[in-house]
């Protein structure tokens, strides 16, 4: 491990997206701040991710709009005002992020190990984190402090949630003792999404047990259409909050749920960070790598089945982190799987 002879004066973190991955960066911010209270931390971040994390203490946000292209990259460099960071933590390997990192002046440029590098990532860095297959994405991101001589031994989120966001969430349903199943049905990766009729079947099962059903999601046509299909298929009633919350209100909403049912998505990781239990639906991705970090007891795991069906070998024999985003892969997750996971949670209470 390369340990600095003295604490760095300034560190720039580069992670633009997505919402879940941005959530994974927050414990690293906490680790750096605990070790070095005086270090200047700057984070180059995407627009939506900034909306979620705005107000995070101890960090300067530098928002980059991916639609601004090279002009936006040049503008970012101008915003640095001649600063040169002691270290850049380049935590995104996509081509756009790699190119953007070239506009960040830094002495040490720390990136991913060779096995996770792509899109010429190695040309933009001069140090690498250790290659540790088999760890969660959050732990991989956390390991970016290791070349600086630190170790992320504690995972703390404490996301910045304003009081008015929590007040809005409290106003959506009464505190009447009924447990709440909140369904966030859509990932931005459409092949990770489950069928609407299957969500409806699990929701109806939960409703029979006396649970309140709440739907949430963004404003995209896919999310609206999915929610409408769930509502049309359900026998029970549900509170429809799809498209009604902001990114600041979403964490407060997820925090109020007893259980959040969702595919591998940003809301999965935000819910986990807020302390809610998650019924994660996995076939396209490995829950051990990208499931809810704190507690995966209530996840459905059909990743090995997907590897055998679509790749012809068990999950243990494919590269760590392989995504099996094939058409129909989520059909491997059955209604019975979802109900069994729900019952695991219910029986644990």
KOLKOLVEX-85956 format. One record per residue: x, y negated, z of N, C-alpha, C in turn. Coordinates in steps of 0.1 Angstrom, whole numbers, always signed. Each point is the difference from the previous one (the first is absolute). Layout:
BEGIN
n_u,n_v,n_w,ca_u,ca_v,ca_w,c_u,c_v,c_w
X,Y,Z,X,Y,Z,X,Y,Z
...
//
This chain:
BEGIN
n_u,n_v,n_w,ca_u,ca_v,ca_w,c_u,c_v,c_w
+8,+12,+0,-8,-12,+0,+9,-12,+0
-3,-10,-8,+7,-13,-1,-6,-9,+10
+8,-3,+11,-5,-9,+10,+7,-13,-2
-8,-11,+0,+5,-13,-1,+8,-4,+12
+11,-7,-2,+8,-4,+12,-7,-10,+9
-10,-7,-6,-8,-10,+8,-14,+0,-6
-10,-4,+8,-13,+0,-5,-1,-9,-13
-8,+4,-10,-1,-9,-11,-8,-12,+3
+3,-11,-6,-7,-13,+2,-13,+0,-8
+0,+7,-11,-12,-1,-9,-2,+13,-7
-12,+4,-1,-4,+12,-8,-12,-3,-8
+1,+5,-13,-12,-1,-9,-5,+14,-3
-13,+2,+2,-6,+13,-3,-8,-2,-13
+1,+9,-9,-8,+0,-12,-9,+12,-1
-13,-2,+2,-10,+10,-3,-12,-7,-4
-4,+1,-12,-11,-7,-6,-14,+6,+4
+0,+14,-2,-13,+7,+0,+3,+14,+4
-10,+8,+3,-14,-4,+1,-4,-2,+14
-13,-1,+3,-5,-4,+13,+6,+10,+11
-2,+13,-3,+5,+10,+9,+15,-1,+3
+8,-2,-11,+14,+0,+2,+4,-13,+7
-7,-11,-3,+3,-12,+8,-3,+2,+15
-10,+7,+3,-3,+3,+14,+12,+8,+6
+6,+9,-8,+11,+8,+5,+12,-8,+3
+1,-12,-6,+12,-9,+2,-1,-7,+13
-12,-2,+6,-2,-8,+12,+8,+6,+12
+0,+14,+2,+9,+5,+11,+15,-3,-2
+4,-1,-12,+14,-4,-3,+3,-14,+4
-10,-9,-3,+1,-14,+4,+1,+0,+16
-8,+7,+6,+0,+1,+15,+14,+5,+5
+5,+10,-6,+13,+6,+4,+11,-11,-2
+1,-7,-11,+10,-10,-2,-1,-11,+10
-13,-4,+2,-2,-12,+9,+4,+4,+15
-3,+12,+4,+3,+4,+14,+15,+0,+1
+8,+5,-10,+14,+1,+2,+7,-13,-1
-5,-9,-9,+6,-13,-3,-10,-11,+0
-4,-5,+12,-11,-10,+1,+3,-12,-9
+13,-3,-2,+3,-13,-7,+2,+2,-15
+0,+12,-5,+2,+2,-14,-11,-6,-9
+3,-7,-11,-10,-5,-9,-4,+10,-9
-13,+4,+0,-6,+10,-8,-9,-6,-11
+2,+3,-12,-8,-4,-11,-5,+13,-7
-12,-1,-5,-6,+12,-7,-6,-5,-13
+5,+5,-11,-6,-2,-13,-11,+10,-2
-12,-5,-2,-12,+9,+1,-10,-4,-10
-9,+9,-4,-11,-2,-9,-11,-9,+6
-9,-5,-9,-10,-9,+4,-10,+7,+9
-6,+11,-4,-9,+7,+9,+5,+4,+13
+13,+5,+0,+6,+5,+12,+3,-12,+10
+3,-11,-6,+1,-12,+8,-13,-4,+7
-11,+1,-7,-13,-3,+6,-3,+9,+12
+4,+13,-1,-1,+9,+11,+8,-4,+12
+13,-3,-3,+10,-2,+11,+3,-14,+4
-6,-10,-7,+2,-14,+4,-2,-2,+15
+10,-7,+6,-1,-2,+14,+9,+9,+8
+6,+10,-7,+10,+9,+7,+11,-8,+6
+2,+1,+13,+10,-9,+7,+14,+4,-4
+8,-10,-1,+15,+2,-1,+5,+3,-14
-8,-3,-10,+4,+3,-14,-5,-11,-9
+9,-4,-9,-4,-10,-11,-5,+8,-12
-12,-2,-5,-5,+6,-12,+3,-8,-12
+5,+7,-10,+2,-6,-13,-8,+8,-10
-11,-6,-4,-10,+8,-8,+4,-1,-15
+0,+12,-6,+3,+1,-15,-13,+6,-6
-5,-8,-10,-11,+5,-8,+5,+8,-12
-3,+13,-1,+5,+8,-11,-3,-5,-13
-11,-8,-2,-4,-5,-13,+9,-12,-4
+8,-5,+9,+8,-12,-4,+13,+3,-7
+3,+13,-1,+12,+5,-8,+13,-7,+4
+8,-2,-10,+14,-6,+2,-1,-14,+6
-10,-8,-4,-1,-13,+5,-2,+0,+15
-8,+10,+5,-2,+1,+14,+12,+5,+7
+8,+8,-6,+13,+4,+5,+9,-12,+2
+1,-8,-10,+9,-12,+0,-5,-9,+11
-14,-2,+2,-5,-8,+10,+3,+5,+14
+0,+13,+1,+4,+6,+13,+14,-4,+4
+9,+1,-10,+14,-3,+3,+1,-15,+4
-7,-9,-7,+0,-14,+4,-5,-2,+14
-9,+8,+4,-6,-1,+14,+11,+4,+11
+9,+8,-4,+11,+3,+10,+9,-12,+3
+0,-10,-9,+7,-12,+3,+15,+2,+3
+6,+9,-8,+14,+2,+2,+4,+9,+11
-10,+6,+7,+4,+10,+10,+6,+12,-6
+8,+7,+8,+6,+13,-4,-2,+9,+13
-8,+10,-2,-3,+9,+11,+12,+9,+4
+1,+3,+12,+10,+10,+4,-3,+14,-5
-13,+3,-1,-4,+13,-5,-14,-1,-7
-1,+7,-11,-13,+2,-7,-4,+15,+2
-12,+2,+5,-5,+14,+1,-10,+1,-12
+5,+7,-10,-8,+2,-13,-8,+13,+1
-12,-1,+5,-8,+11,+4,-11,+4,-11
+3,-4,-12,-10,+4,-11,+8,+3,-13
-2,+11,-6,+8,+4,-11,-6,-2,-14
-12,-6,+0,-6,-2,-13,+8,-11,-8
-1,+1,-13,+8,-9,-9,-2,-15,+4
-12,-4,+2,-2,-14,+3,+7,-4,+13
-2,+8,+10,+7,-3,+13,+15,+0,-1
+5,+9,-8,+15,+1,-2,+5,-13,-7
-7,-4,-10,+4,-13,-7,-2,-12,+9
-10,+0,+8,-3,-11,+9,+12,-1,+10
+5,+12,+5,+10,+0,+10,+13,-7,-5
+2,-1,-13,+12,-6,-6,-1,-15,+3
-11,-6,+3,-2,-14,+2,+2,-3,+15
+3,+10,+8,+1,-2,+15,+15,+0,+3
+6,-11,+3,+15,+0,+4,+2,+6,+13
+9,+11,+0,+3,+7,+12,+13,+6,-1
+7,+1,+12,+13,+7,+0,-1,+15,+0
-8,+5,+9,-3,+15,+0,-13,+2,-6
-1,+10,-10,-12,+2,-7,-3,+15,+2
-9,+3,+10,-3,+14,+4,-12,+5,-7
+1,+12,-6,-11,+6,-7,-2,+14,+3
-8,+7,-8,-3,+14,+3,+12,+9,-4
-1,+12,+5,+10,+11,-4,-3,+4,-15
+10,+7,-5,-1,+3,-15,-13,+8,-3
-4,+9,+8,-11,+9,-3,-13,-8,-2
-1,-11,+7,-13,-8,-1,+2,-12,-9
+12,-2,-6,+2,-11,-9,-6,+2,-13
-5,-10,-7,-5,+0,-13,+0,-14,-6
-2,-1,-13,-1,-13,-7,+13,-8,+3
+12,+6,-1,+13,-6,+2,+2,-7,+13
-7,+6,+10,+1,-5,+14,+15,-2,+5
+8,+10,-4,+14,+0,+5,+8,-12,-5
-4,-6,-11,+7,-12,-6,-2,-12,+9
-10,-1,+8,-4,-12,+7,+4,+1,+15
+7,+10,+4,+3,+2,+14,+15,+4,+1
+6,-2,+12,+14,+4,+3,+1,+10,+12
-11,+3,+6,+0,+10,+11,-13,+8,-1
+0,+12,+6,-12,+8,-1,-3,+6,+14
-13,+2,+3,-4,+7,+12,+2,+15,-2
+0,+7,+11,+3,+14,+0,-12,+8,-7
+4,+10,-7,-10,+9,-7,-6,+10,+10
-12,-2,+5,-6,+9,+9,-13,+5,-5
+0,+10,-9,-13,+6,-4,-8,+6,+11
-13,-1,-1,-8,+6,+11,-5,-10,+10
+3,-13,-1,-5,-9,+9,-11,-9,-5
-8,-6,+9,-11,-8,-4,+5,-13,-7
-8,-6,-9,+4,-13,-6,+3,-10,+10
-7,-1,+11,+3,-10,+10,+13,+2,+6
+4,+12,+2,+14,+3,+6,+11,-4,-10
-3,+3,-13,+10,-4,-10,+2,-15,-1
-11,-7,+1,+1,-15,+0,+7,-4,+13
-4,+6,+11,+7,-3,+13,+15,+2,+0
+4,+10,-8,+15,+3,-1,+8,-11,-7
-6,-10,-5,+7,-11,-7,+8,-8,+11
-4,+1,+13,+8,-7,+10,+13,+7,+3
+1,+13,-4,+12,+8,+4,+13,-5,-5
+1,-4,-13,+13,-6,-5,+4,-12,+8
-10,-7,+7,+3,-12,+8,+5,+4,+14
+0,+13,+3,+4,+4,+13,-11,+3,+10
-13,+0,-4,-11,+2,+8,-7,+13,-3
-9,+4,+9,-9,+11,-2,-14,-3,+4
-10,+4,-8,-14,-3,+3,-5,+11,+9
+2,-2,+13,-4,+11,+10,-14,-2,+5
-6,-12,-3,-14,-3,+5,-8,-5,-12
-12,+4,-2,-8,-5,-11,-11,-8,+6
+0,-13,-3,-10,-9,+5,-5,-9,-12
-13,-1,-1,-6,-8,-11,-4,-13,+6
-11,+0,+8,-5,-13,+6,-3,-10,-12
-9,+5,-9,-3,-8,-12,-6,-13,+4
+2,-11,-7,-6,-13,+3,-15,-1,-4
-9,+2,+10,-14,+0,-3,-6,-12,+8
-5,-10,-7,-5,-12,+7,-13,+3,+8
-2,-8,+10,-12,+2,+8,-13,-1,-8
-1,-9,-10,-12,-1,-7,-2,+13,-9
+10,+7,-4,-1,+12,-8,-6,+11,+9
+4,+1,+12,-5,+9,+10,-15,-3,+3
-3,-13,+1,-14,-4,+3,-9,+4,-12
+5,-2,-12,-8,+4,-11,-2,+15,+0
+10,+8,+3,-1,+15,+0,-10,+4,+11
+0,-7,+12,-9,+4,+11,-14,-3,-4
-2,-10,-9,-14,-4,-3,-7,+10,-11
+8,+9,-5,-5,+9,-11,-9,+11,+5
+2,+5,+12,-9,+10,+6,+1,-1,+15
-10,+4,+7,-1,-2,+15,+9,+10,+7
+4,-4,+12,+7,+10,+9,-10,+7,+8
-6,+11,-7,-11,+7,+6,+3,+14,+4
+13,+3,+0,+4,+14,+5,+1,+10,-11
-5,-3,-12,+0,+9,-11,+14,+0,-6
+6,+12,-3,+13,+0,-7,-2,-4,-14
+11,-5,-6,-1,-5,-14,+10,+7,-9
-5,+5,-11,+9,+5,-11,+0,-10,-10
+12,-6,-3,+1,-10,-10,+7,+7,-12
-7,-2,-12,+5,+6,-12,+6,-10,-9
+13,+1,-3,+6,-9,-10,+4,+9,-12
-9,+1,-10,+1,+11,-9,+10,-1,-11
+6,-11,-2,+8,-2,-12,+15,-3,+3
+9,+6,-8,+14,-4,-1,+2,-7,-13
+10,-8,-1,+3,-7,-12,+5,+10,-11
+4,+12,+5,+4,+11,-9,-13,+9,-2
-6,-2,-11,-13,+6,-2,+0,+16,+1
+11,+6,-3,+0,+15,+1,+1,+5,+14
+2,-9,+10,+0,+3,+14,-14,+0,+6
-10,-5,-8,-13,-2,+5,-9,+12,+0
-9,+1,+10,-9,+12,+1,-13,-4,-6
-8,+11,-3,-13,-2,-6,-10,-6,+10
-8,-9,-6,-10,-7,+9,-10,+10,+7
-4,+10,-7,-10,+9,+6,+6,+8,+12
+14,+2,-1,+6,+6,+12,+1,-9,+12
+4,-12,-3,-1,-10,+11,-14,+0,+6
-10,+0,-8,-14,-1,+5,-3,+12,+8
+5,+12,-4,-3,+12,+8,+6,+0,+14
+12,-5,+1,+7,-1,+13,-7,-11,+8
-4,-11,-6,-6,-11,+7,-14,+5,+6
-7,+8,-8,-13,+5,+5,+2,+9,+11
+10,+8,+0,+4,+9,+11,+2,-8,+12
+8,-10,-1,+4,-8,+12,-13,-7,+5
-9,-5,-9,-12,-7,+4,-9,+9,+8
+0,+13,-3,-8,+10,+7,+5,+1,+14
+13,-2,+2,+6,+1,+13,-2,-13,+8
-7,-10,-6,-3,-12,+8,+10,-11,-4
+8,+1,-10,+10,-10,-3,-5,-11,-9
+5,-12,+2,-3,-11,-9,+10,+2,-12
-5,-3,-12,+8,+1,-13,+2,-14,-5
+12,-4,-2,+3,-13,-6,+9,+2,-12
-3,-7,-11,+8,+0,-12,+8,-13,-1
+13,+0,-4,+7,-12,-2,+9,+2,-12
+4,-11,-6,+9,+0,-12,+1,-14,-6
+7,-1,-10,+3,-13,-6,-11,-3,-10
+3,-10,-9,-10,-6,-9,+2,+5,-15
+7,+11,-2,+2,+5,-13,-13,+7,-5
-2,+1,-13,-12,+7,-5,+1,+15,+4
+12,+6,+1,+1,+14,+4,-5,+2,+14
+4,-9,+9,-4,+1,+14,-15,-2,+2
-5,-9,-8,-15,-3,+1,-8,+12,-6
+5,+5,-11,-7,+12,-6,+1,+12,+9
+12,+2,+6,+1,+12,+8,-9,-1,+13
+0,-12,+6,-9,-2,+11,-15,+2,-4
-4,-5,-11,-14,+2,-4,-3,+14,-3
+10,+8,-5,-3,+14,-2,-1,+8,+13
+8,-4,+10,-1,+6,+13,-13,-3,+6
-4,-12,+0,-13,-4,+6,-12,+6,-7
+1,+2,-13,-11,+6,-7,-1,+15,+3
+11,+6,+4,+0,+15,+2,-3,+3,+14
+3,-9,+10,-2,+3,+14,-15,+1,+3
-3,+9,+10,-13,+1,+6,-2,-10,+11
+11,-2,+7,+0,-10,+12,+2,-14,-5
-2,-9,+9,+3,-14,-4,+15,-4,+4
+5,-10,-6,+14,-5,+3,+0,-15,-1
+10,-5,+7,+2,-15,+0,+10,-2,-11
-4,-8,-10,+8,-2,-12,+8,-14,+2
+13,+1,+2,+8,-12,+1,+10,-1,-11
-2,+8,-11,+10,-1,-11,+0,-14,-6
+12,-5,-2,+1,-13,-5,-3,-12,+9
-3,+3,+12,-5,-11,+9,+11,-5,+10
+11,+7,+1,+11,-4,+9,+11,-6,-7
+9,-7,+7,+12,-5,-5,+12,+9,+4
+11,-2,-5,+12,+8,+4,+4,-3,+15
-4,-12,+5,+2,-2,+14,-10,+6,+9
-12,+2,-6,-11,+7,+8,+1,+15,+0
+6,+5,-11,+1,+15,-2,+6,+7,+12
+12,-4,+5,+5,+7,+12,-9,+0,+12
-7,-11,+2,-9,-1,+11,-12,+9,-2
-4,+2,-12,-11,+9,-3,+4,+14,+2
+12,+4,-5,+5,+13,+2,+2,+4,+14
+4,-10,+8,+3,+2,+14,-13,+4,+8
-11,-5,-5,-13,+3,+7,-5,+14,-2
+5,+7,-11,-5,+13,-3,+6,+11,+9
-8,+10,+3,+5,+11,+8,+9,+9,-9
-5,+1,-13,+7,+9,-10,-1,-7,-13
+11,+0,-8,+0,-6,-13,+3,+11,-10
-10,+2,-10,+2,+10,-10,+4,-7,-13
+12,+4,-6,+5,-7,-11,+11,+9,-7
+2,-2,-13,+11,+7,-6,+13,-7,+3
+11,+4,-5,+13,-7,+2,-1,-14,-6
-1,-10,+9,-3,-13,-4,+5,-10,+10
+0,-13,-4,+3,-11,+10,-8,+1,+12
-13,+1,-1,-8,+0,+13,+4,+12,+9
+4,+11,-6,+5,+11,+9,+11,-5,+9
+10,-7,-5,+11,-4,+8,-3,-12,+9
-9,-9,-5,-4,-11,+9,-8,+5,+11
-9,+10,-2,-8,+6,+11,+10,+6,+10
+9,+8,-5,+10,+6,+10,+7,-10,+8
+5,-11,-7,+7,-11,+7,-9,-6,+11
-13,-1,-2,-9,-6,+9,-4,+10,+11
+5,+12,+0,-3,+10,+10,-12,+9,-2
-7,-1,-12,-11,+8,-3,+5,+14,-5
-9,+10,+2,+3,+13,-5,-4,+1,-14
+7,+8,-8,-3,+0,-14,-2,+15,-5
-11,+1,-8,-3,+13,-7,+5,-3,-14
+12,+4,-2,+6,-2,-13,-2,+11,-10
-3,-3,-12,-3,+10,-11,+12,+1,-9
+7,+11,+1,+13,+2,-8,+0,+12,-9
+3,-2,-12,+4,+10,-9,+10,-5,-10
-2,-12,-5,+9,-7,-9,+13,-4,+7
+0,-2,+13,+12,-4,+7,+1,+8,+13
+12,+0,+5,+4,+8,+12,-3,-7,+12
-9,+4,+9,-3,-8,+12,+12,+0,+9
+10,+9,+0,+11,-1,+8,+9,-11,-4
-1,-4,-12,+8,-12,-5,-7,-13,+0
-13,+1,-3,-7,-13,-2,-14,+0,+6
-2,+9,+10,-13,+0,+7,+1,-10,+12
-11,+0,+8,+0,-10,+11,+12,+4,+10
+8,-10,+3,+13,+3,+6,-1,+6,+14
-10,-5,+8,+0,+3,+14,-7,+13,+3
-10,+4,-8,-8,+12,+4,-6,+5,-13
+4,+12,-4,-5,+6,-12,-9,+13,+3
-4,+1,+12,-8,+11,+4,-13,+1,-7
-6,-11,-5,-13,+0,-6,+1,-2,-15
+11,+3,-6,+2,-1,-14,-4,+13,-7
-4,-1,-12,-2,+12,-9,+13,+1,-8
+6,+11,+0,+13,+2,-8,-2,+11,-10
-2,-4,-13,+0,+9,-11,+12,-2,-9
+10,-6,+5,+12,-4,-8,+7,+13,-6
+1,+10,+9,+7,+12,-5,-9,+7,-10
-13,+0,+1,-9,+6,-10,+2,-7,-13
+1,-14,+1,+2,-8,-12,+13,+4,-7
+11,+1,+8,+13,+4,-6,+0,+13,-7
-7,+10,+6,-1,+13,-6,-8,+0,-13
-11,-8,+0,-9,+0,-11,+6,-8,-12
+5,-12,+3,+5,-9,-11,+14,+1,-3
+9,+4,+9,+14,+1,-2,+6,+14,+0
-9,+9,+4,+4,+14,-1,+10,+5,+11
+1,-8,+11,+9,+4,+11,-6,-6,+13
+4,+6,+11,-5,-6,+13,+6,-13,+3
-6,-8,+8,+5,-13,+3,+14,+0,+6
+3,+10,+7,+14,+1,+6,+11,+1,-11
-4,+3,-12,+10,+2,-11,+0,-12,-9
-8,-11,+2,+1,-11,-9,+7,-12,+8
+4,-9,-8,+8,-12,+6,-9,-7,+10
+6,-4,+11,-7,-7,+10,-5,-13,-6
-13,-3,+3,-5,-13,-6,-7,+2,-13
+0,+12,-6,-7,+2,-13,-15,-3,+2
-5,-8,-9,-15,-3,+0,-6,+9,-11
-11,+6,+4,-7,+10,-9,-13,-7,-5
+1,-11,-7,-11,-8,-3,-6,+4,-14
-6,+12,+0,-6,+6,-12,-15,-2,+1
-6,+0,-12,-15,-1,+0,-5,+12,+7
-10,-2,+9,-6,+10,+7,+7,+6,+12
+12,-6,+3,+7,+6,+11,-7,-1,+14
-8,-11,+2,-7,-2,+12,-12,+9,+2
-4,+7,-11,-10,+10,+1,+4,+12,+9
+13,+1,+2,+5,+10,+9,-5,-2,+14
-3,-12,+4,-5,-4,+13,-15,+2,+0
-5,+10,+7,-14,+3,+0,-8,-8,+11
-13,+1,-2,-9,-6,+11,+3,+7,+13
+2,+13,-1,+2,+8,+12,+13,-5,+7
+10,-3,-8,+13,-6,+6,-3,-12,+8
-8,-9,-7,-3,-13,+7,-8,+2,+13
-10,+8,-1,-8,+3,+12,+9,+6,+11
+8,+9,-3,+9,+7,+10,+9,-10,+6
+6,-10,-8,+8,-10,+6,-7,-9,+9
-12,-4,-4,-9,-8,+9,-3,+7,+13
-3,+13,-1,-3,+8,+12,+13,+1,+9
+12,+1,-6,+12,+0,+8,+1,-12,+9
-4,-11,-7,+1,-13,+8,-11,+0,+11
-12,+4,-4,-11,-1,+10,+2,+10,+12
+5,+11,-3,+3,+10,+11,+11,-4,+9
+9,-9,-6,+11,-4,+8,-3,-11,+10
-12,-6,-1,-4,-11,+9,-6,+5,+13
//
